[in-house]
């Protein structure tokens, strides 16, 4: 496989997992229940974690620069913190009842 083909394949995976995060969050806004909301947010969290993996791989293969990698990676880390917080808060509210 050529270098360009590998880069395209890895970038496509990052695009897929990265855009899935937003789609799942949007879907969670209309969840049928708190449990459904938590489930969708967990899947979004898994996609964010997968995005972290693709960012590291793209960096290790030197398809993206360290500066770009750090910026994107930090954004994903922040998103993971927000998703985790949202999941935990919703779980607490679910168990209060």
C-alpha positions in Angstrom: 0.0 0.0 0.0 1.4 3.4 -0.9 2.1 6.0 1.7 -0.7 8.2 0.4 -3.2 5.3 0.5 -2.2 4.5 4.1 -2.6 8.1 5.1 -6.0 8.3 3.4 -7.2 5.2 5.1 -6.0 6.3 8.6 -7.5 9.8 8.0 -10.8 8.3 6.9 -11.0 6.3 10.1 -10.4 9.4 12.2 -13.0 11.3 10.2 -15.5 8.4 10.8 -14.9 8.1 14.5 -14.7 11.8 15.0 -17.9 12.6 13.3 -19.7 9.8 15.0 -19.1 11.5 18.3 -21.2 14.5 17.3 -23.9 12.4 15.7 -24.3 10.3 18.8 -24.5 13.3 21.0 -27.2 14.8 18.8 -29.0 11.5 18.9 -28.7 11.4 22.7 -30.6 14.7 22.9 -33.7 12.9 21.9 -33.2 9.8 23.9 -36.3 7.9 25.0 -35.1 7.6 28.5 -32.1 8.5 30.8 -30.8 5.0 30.3 -31.0 5.4 26.5 -29.2 8.8 26.9 -26.4 7.2 29.0 -26.1 4.4 26.4 -25.7 6.8 23.5 -23.2 8.9 25.4 -21.2 5.8 26.3 -21.0 4.9 22.6 -19.9 8.5 21.9 -17.2 8.1 24.6 -16.0 4.9 22.9 -15.8 6.8 19.5 -13.8 9.6 21.2 -11.4 7.0 22.6 -11.1 5.4 19.2 -10.4 8.9 17.7 -7.5 9.2 20.2 -6.1 6.0 18.9 -6.2 7.2 15.2 -4.6 10.5 16.2 -1.7 8.6 17.9 -1.3 6.3 14.9 -1.3 9.2 12.4 1.3 10.9 14.6 3.5 7.8 14.9 3.4 7.3 11.2 4.3 11.0 10.8 1.2 11.8 8.7 0.4 14.7 11.0 2.8 17.0 12.8 3.3 16.9 16.6 1.8 20.4 16.9 -1.4 19.4 15.0 -1.5 16.1 16.9 -1.2 17.8 20.3 -4.0 20.3 19.5 -6.4 17.7 18.2 -5.5 15.2 21.0 -6.1 17.9 23.6 -9.5 18.7 22.1 -10.5 15.0 22.2 -9.2 14.7 25.8 -11.4 17.7 26.8 -14.4 16.1 25.0 -13.8 12.8 26.8 -13.9 14.7 30.2 -17.1 16.4 29.2 -18.8 13.1 28.1 -17.6 11.3 31.2 -19.0 14.1 33.4 -22.3 14.1 31.5 -22.6 10.3 31.9 -21.8 10.4 35.6 -24.2 13.3 36.3 -27.0 11.5 34.5 -26.3 8.2 36.3 -26.4 10.0 39.7 -29.7 11.6 38.8 -31.0 8.2 37.6 -30.2 6.6 40.9 -31.6 9.5 43.0 -35.1 8.4 42.1 
